[in-house]
Amino acid sequence: MVAKTNKTQSFETALAELEQVVADMESGKLALEDSLAAYKRGAELLSFCRSRLDDAQQQVRVLEEGVLKDFSASGDAN
């Protein structure tokens, strides 16, 4: 049930695995040891997903700033 972290794992794959971990935990059918392992894996996946989202958000900011600067420069030229 618990997979090792894969550095090349995509956001979508990690999110799907996180959703499965949550579903498994919510089912209430896991043994204590399995619940602890699932919680640990879920925390790892959550951290990975947050990191990927933060990276994407930073890239969007950079792109938006570049676009806004271009528009401002164009407006000044006219």
C-alpha positions in Angstrom: 0.0 0.0 0.0 2.8 2.5 0.9 5.0 3.3 -2.0 8.4 5.0 -1.8 8.7 8.6 -2.9 9.7 8.9 -6.5 11.5 12.1 -7.4 10.2 12.0 -10.9 6.6 11.5 -9.7 4.1 13.9 -11.3 1.8 16.1 -9.3 -1.2 14.3 -10.7 0.2 10.9 -9.7 1.0 12.1 -6.3 -2.4 13.6 -5.8 -4.1 10.4 -7.0 -2.0 8.4 -4.5 -2.8 10.9 -1.7 -6.5 10.6 -2.5 -6.2 6.8 -2.3 -4.3 7.0 1.0 -7.0 9.2 2.5 -9.8 6.9 1.3 -8.0 3.9 2.8 -7.6 5.7 6.1 -11.2 6.9 6.1 -12.4 3.3 5.5 -11.4 2.4 9.1 -10.2 -1.0 7.9 -6.5 -0.4 8.3 -4.5 -2.0 11.2 -2.7 0.5 13.5 0.7 -0.1 11.9 -0.8 0.4 8.4 -2.6 3.5 9.5 0.6 5.0 10.8 2.4 4.1 7.6 -0.5 5.6 5.5 -0.4 8.8 7.6 3.4 9.1 7.1 3.0 8.5 3.3 0.1 11.0 3.2 2.2 13.6 4.9 5.1 13.0 2.4 2.7 13.2 -0.6 1.0 16.4 0.8 4.4 18.0 1.2 5.4 17.0 -2.3 2.1 18.4 -3.8 2.4 21.6 -1.9 5.9 22.1 -3.1 4.9 21.5 -6.7 2.0 23.9 -6.4 4.3 26.6 -4.8 6.7 26.1 -7.7 3.9 26.5 -10.3 2.6 29.6 -8.5 6.0 31.2 -8.5 6.3 30.4 -12.3 2.9 32.1 -12.9 4.0 35.1 -10.9 7.2 35.4 -13.0 5.2 35.1 -16.2 2.6 37.6 -15.1 5.3 40.1 -14.1 6.9 39.7 -17.5 3.6 40.2 -19.3 2.7 43.2 -17.2 6.1 44.8 -17.8 5.8 44.3 -21.5 2.3 45.9 -21.6 3.6 48.8 -19.5 6.6 49.3 -21.8 4.3 49.2 -24.9 2.0 51.7 -23.3 4.9 54.1 -22.6 6.1 53.9 -26.2 2.8 55.0 -27.6 
